């Protein structure tokens, strides 16, 4: 036994000397970076036909009616099927709705094209931008609009290596004959990756700020957190300020408006629902 103990001591000492000479330290479990989530980016971008924004796009009776906007994380229709989601959206009486966690033809969703099915059931226009391929289908963001679509664009956001790739869905709709510009996003849950995404969003909106733009979505952090604060400090107004929680732990879903739109917007309100693990958030624009 003494021989074995002595041999182990020699081996341990040799390893320590080797590490010291090489200037390396044995990595701690916390220092080991997790590998990137095994995902494949998806280039799927589908939408209703695009139109030019003209006064003729407006209905004659719409001038006196506010434009209702909203955001809702629908949990990929895992809490309620698409027909029940459509009924809930119809009850909201929303004109333009940003959706997060949307599936297109995934196995878990029964191979349903969720944005197309919702748009068909509601008789509205839609756009879907995938971020990744997932579960034999695609996963990403969508916007539903009873108004015609003018422009759609997907922006990919930077992320840390271990994080899920994220995107921004940049959409302009022709609301009662006037363009309405909105940015839909779903921020990462990891702090470092989320910070990179917010930095990209600030650059995306920079040239549009003050010309009428909204940032909507599940921002995955509370109102006093750095990412949300950076948008507010940069000029956006939190229409949802003082609203109740949108998930069990607090408020993570937002409607942010630049000053021109904030001046004509109502205070946002939370639409409580059991059709997802998130409540929806709605506000009206005196359009």
C-alpha positions as CSV (number, residue, x, y, z in Angstrom):
1,X,0.0,0.0,0.0
2,X,2.9,2.4,0.8
3,X,4.3,1.7,-2.6
4,X,1.0,2.5,-4.3
5,X,0.5,5.7,-2.3
6,X,4.0,6.8,-3.1
7,X,3.5,6.2,-6.8
8,X,0.2,8.2,-6.8
9,X,2.0,11.1,-5.1
10,X,4.7,11.1,-7.7
11,X,2.2,11.1,-10.6
12,X,0.2,14.0,-8.9
13,X,3.3,16.0,-8.4
14,X,4.4,15.5,-12.0
15,X,1.0,16.7,-13.3
16,X,1.1,19.8,-11.1
17,X,4.6,20.7,-12.3
18,X,3.6,20.1,-15.9
19,X,0.6,22.5,-15.6
20,X,2.7,25.1,-13.8
21,X,5.4,25.0,-16.4
22,X,2.9,25.4,-19.2
23,X,1.2,28.3,-17.5
24,X,-2.2,26.5,-17.6
25,X,-4.7,25.9,-14.9
26,X,-7.1,23.0,-14.6
27,X,-10.4,24.2,-15.9
28,X,-13.2,24.6,-13.4
29,X,-16.7,23.3,-14.4
30,X,-17.9,26.9,-14.6
31,X,-15.2,27.9,-17.0
32,X,-16.1,25.2,-19.6
33,X,-18.2,26.8,-22.3
34,X,-21.2,24.8,-23.4
35,X,-21.3,24.0,-27.1
36,X,-23.7,25.8,-29.4
37,X,-27.2,24.3,-29.5
38,X,-27.4,21.9,-32.4
39,X,-29.8,23.8,-34.7
40,X,-29.9,24.6,-38.4
41,X,-30.9,28.0,-39.6
42,X,-34.0,28.2,-41.6
43,X,-34.5,30.6,-44.6
44,X,-38.2,30.2,-44.7
45,X,-40.0,33.5,-45.2
46,X,-43.6,33.4,-46.3
47,X,-46.3,36.1,-46.5
48,X,-49.4,37.4,-48.1
49,X,-48.9,39.5,-51.3
50,X,-47.2,42.8,-50.8
51,X,-49.0,46.0,-51.8
52,X,-48.2,49.6,-52.2
53,X,-49.6,51.8,-49.5
54,X,-52.4,54.0,-50.9
55,X,-55.4,55.8,-49.5
56,X,-57.5,53.3,-51.5
57,X,-56.3,50.6,-49.1
58,X,-58.3,52.2,-46.3
59,X,-62.0,51.4,-45.8
60,X,-64.3,54.4,-45.7
61,X,-65.4,53.8,-42.1
62,X,-62.0,53.2,-40.6
63,X,-60.9,56.8,-40.3
64,X,-62.6,57.3,-36.9
65,X,-61.6,53.9,-35.5
66,X,-58.4,53.4,-33.6
67,X,-55.8,50.9,-34.8
68,X,-55.4,48.1,-32.2
69,X,-51.9,46.6,-32.0
70,X,-50.7,43.7,-29.9
71,X,-48.1,41.1,-29.1
72,X,-48.6,37.5,-27.9
73,X,-46.2,34.6,-27.4
74,X,-48.5,31.7,-28.4
75,X,-46.2,28.9,-27.2
76,X,-46.3,27.1,-30.6
77,X,-49.9,26.2,-30.0
78,X,-48.9,23.8,-27.3
79,X,-51.3,25.2,-24.7
80,X,-54.3,25.4,-27.1
81,X,-54.9,24.3,-30.7
82,X,-54.9,26.8,-33.6
83,X,-58.7,27.1,-33.8
84,X,-58.8,28.1,-30.1
85,X,-55.9,30.6,-30.7
86,X,-57.9,32.1,-33.6
87,X,-61.0,32.5,-31.4
88,X,-58.9,34.2,-28.7
89,X,-57.4,36.6,-31.3
90,X,-60.8,37.3,-32.7
91,X,-62.0,38.3,-29.2
92,X,-59.1,40.7,-28.9
93,X,-60.4,42.7,-31.9
94,X,-56.8,43.4,-32.8
95,X,-55.8,44.9,-36.1
96,X,-52.1,44.0,-36.1
97,X,-50.7,41.3,-33.9
98,X,-47.0,40.2,-33.4
99,X,-46.7,36.6,-32.5
100,X,-43.7,34.7,-31.0
101,X,-43.0,31.0,-30.8
102,X,-44.7,30.1,-34.0
103,X,-44.4,26.7,-35.7
104,X,-44.7,25.8,-39.3
105,X,-45.3,22.1,-40.1
106,X,-43.5,20.8,-37.0
107,X,-44.2,17.3,-35.7
108,X,-45.2,18.6,-32.3
109,X,-47.7,20.9,-34.0
110,X,-49.3,18.1,-36.0
111,X,-47.5,19.5,-39.2
112,X,-49.9,22.5,-39.2
113,X,-48.8,25.8,-40.8
114,X,-49.8,27.9,-37.8
115,X,-49.6,31.4,-39.4
116,X,-51.4,30.4,-42.5
117,X,-54.1,28.6,-40.5
118,X,-54.6,31.6,-38.2
119,X,-54.7,34.0,-41.1
120,X,-57.2,31.9,-43.0
121,X,-59.5,31.5,-39.9
122,X,-59.4,35.2,-39.2
123,X,-59.5,36.5,-42.8
124,X,-56.3,38.6,-42.4
125,X,-52.8,38.9,-44.0
126,X,-49.8,37.2,-42.5
127,X,-46.0,37.0,-42.6
128,X,-43.9,34.3,-41.1
129,X,-40.1,34.4,-40.7
130,X,-38.3,31.3,-39.4
131,X,-35.3,31.5,-37.3
132,X,-34.4,27.8,-37.2
133,X,-35.5,24.4,-38.5
134,X,-37.1,22.5,-35.7
135,X,-38.8,19.2,-35.1
136,X,-39.1,18.4,-38.9
137,X,-40.5,21.9,-39.5
138,X,-39.7,25.6,-38.9
139,X,-39.9,27.8,-35.8
140,X,-39.9,31.6,-35.7
141,X,-42.0,34.8,-35.6
142,X,-45.2,36.0,-37.3
143,X,-47.3,39.0,-37.8
144,X,-51.1,39.0,-38.5
145,X,-52.6,42.1,-40.0
146,X,-56.1,43.0,-41.3
147,X,-54.3,45.6,-43.3
148,X,-52.2,44.9,-46.5
149,X,-48.5,44.2,-46.1
150,X,-46.1,46.8,-47.6
151,X,-42.7,45.3,-46.7
152,X,-41.2,42.4,-44.8
153,X,-37.6,41.7,-43.8
154,X,-35.8,39.2,-41.5
155,X,-32.8,40.4,-39.5
156,X,-30.6,37.8,-37.8
157,X,-29.3,38.8,-34.4
158,X,-25.9,38.0,-32.9
159,X,-25.8,35.5,-30.1
160,X,-23.3,33.7,-27.9
161,X,-22.1,30.3,-29.1
162,X,-24.3,28.2,-26.8
163,X,-27.5,30.2,-27.5
164,X,-30.4,29.6,-29.8
165,X,-30.2,31.8,-32.9
166,X,-32.6,34.7,-32.8
167,X,-34.2,37.1,-35.4
168,X,-36.1,40.3,-35.8
169,X,-39.2,40.3,-38.1
170,X,-39.3,43.8,-39.6
171,X,-42.8,44.5,-41.0
172,X,-44.6,47.6,-42.5
173,X,-48.4,47.4,-43.0
174,X,-50.6,49.9,-44.7
175,X,-52.9,50.9,-41.8
176,X,-55.9,52.9,-43.1
177,X,-53.8,54.1,-46.1
178,X,-50.7,55.0,-44.0
179,X,-47.6,52.9,-43.4
180,X,-47.2,51.5,-39.9
181,X,-43.7,50.1,-39.1
182,X,-43.1,47.5,-36.4
183,X,-40.3,45.3,-35.2
184,X,-41.3,41.9,-33.7
185,X,-38.7,39.9,-31.7
186,X,-38.2,37.2,-29.1
187,X,-35.1,37.8,-27.0
188,X,-32.9,35.1,-25.7
189,X,-33.2,33.9,-22.1
190,X,-29.4,34.0,-21.6
191,X,-28.1,37.3,-20.4
192,X,-25.0,37.6,-22.6
193,X,-26.8,36.5,-25.7
194,X,-29.7,38.7,-25.0
195,X,-27.4,41.7,-24.7
196,X,-25.9,41.1,-28.1
197,X,-29.4,40.9,-29.6
198,X,-30.5,44.2,-28.0
199,X,-27.4,45.9,-29.4
200,X,-28.4,44.7,-32.9
201,X,-32.0,45.9,-32.4
202,X,-30.8,49.3,-31.4
203,X,-28.9,49.5,-34.7
204,X,-31.8,48.2,-36.7
205,X,-34.2,50.9,-35.3
206,X,-31.7,53.7,-35.2
207,X,-32.5,55.3,-38.5
208,X,-36.3,54.9,-38.0
209,X,-36.6,56.3,-34.5
210,X,-38.8,59.4,-34.5
211,X,-40.4,58.5,-37.8
212,X,-43.0,56.2,-36.3
213,X,-41.9,52.7,-35.2
214,X,-42.9,50.1,-32.7
215,X,-40.9,47.3,-31.0
216,X,-43.1,44.5,-29.9
217,X,-42.5,41.1,-28.5
218,X,-41.3,38.8,-25.7
219,X,-38.1,40.5,-24.5
220,X,-37.4,37.9,-21.8
221,X,-36.5,40.4,-19.1
222,X,-38.1,42.7,-16.7
223,X,-38.7,46.5,-17.2
224,X,-35.6,47.5,-15.1
225,X,-33.2,45.1,-16.9
226,X,-30.4,46.5,-19.2
227,X,-31.8,45.6,-22.6
228,X,-35.3,47.0,-22.1
229,X,-33.8,50.1,-20.4
230,X,-31.4,50.6,-23.3
231,X,-34.4,50.9,-25.7
232,X,-36.3,53.2,-23.4
233,X,-33.2,55.4,-22.7
234,X,-32.7,55.5,-26.5
235,X,-36.1,57.1,-27.0
236,X,-38.8,54.4,-26.9
237,X,-41.8,54.7,-24.6
238,X,-43.0,51.7,-22.7
239,X,-46.7,51.6,-23.4
240,X,-47.1,48.7,-21.0
241,X,-45.6,50.6,-18.0
242,X,-47.4,49.6,-14.7
243,X,-49.2,46.7,-16.5
244,X,-49.6,43.5,-14.5
245,X,-47.3,40.4,-15.2
246,X,-47.5,38.7,-18.6
247,X,-46.0,35.5,-17.2
248,X,-46.0,34.0,-13.7
249,X,-42.8,35.6,-12.7
250,X,-43.4,39.2,-14.0
251,X,-43.7,41.3,-17.1
252,X,-41.6,40.2,-20.1
253,X,-43.8,41.1,-23.0
254,X,-43.8,44.7,-24.3
255,X,-45.2,47.3,-26.7
256,X,-42.5,50.0,-27.1
257,X,-43.3,53.1,-29.2
258,X,-41.1,55.9,-30.5
259,X,-42.4,59.4,-29.5
260,X,-44.6,60.1,-32.5
261,X,-46.5,56.9,-32.0
262,X,-46.4,57.1,-28.2
263,X,-48.3,60.5,-28.4
264,X,-51.2,58.8,-30.2
265,X,-51.2,55.5,-28.2
266,X,-53.3,54.4,-25.3
267,X,-51.7,52.8,-22.3
268,X,-51.2,49.2,-23.1
269,X,-53.3,46.6,-21.2
270,X,-52.7,42.9,-20.6
271,X,-55.2,40.5,-22.1
272,X,-55.3,37.6,-19.7
273,X,-55.6,34.2,-21.3
274,X,-55.1,30.5,-20.6
275,X,-54.4,29.7,-24.3
276,X,-50.6,30.1,-23.8
277,X,-48.1,30.5,-21.0
278,X,-48.0,34.2,-21.8
279,X,-50.7,36.8,-21.7
280,X,-51.1,39.1,-24.7
281,X,-50.5,42.9,-24.6
282,X,-52.8,45.3,-26.5
283,X,-52.8,49.1,-27.2
284,X,-54.8,51.4,-29.4
285,X,-53.4,54.1,-31.7
286,X,-55.5,57.1,-32.5
287,X,-54.7,56.6,-36.1
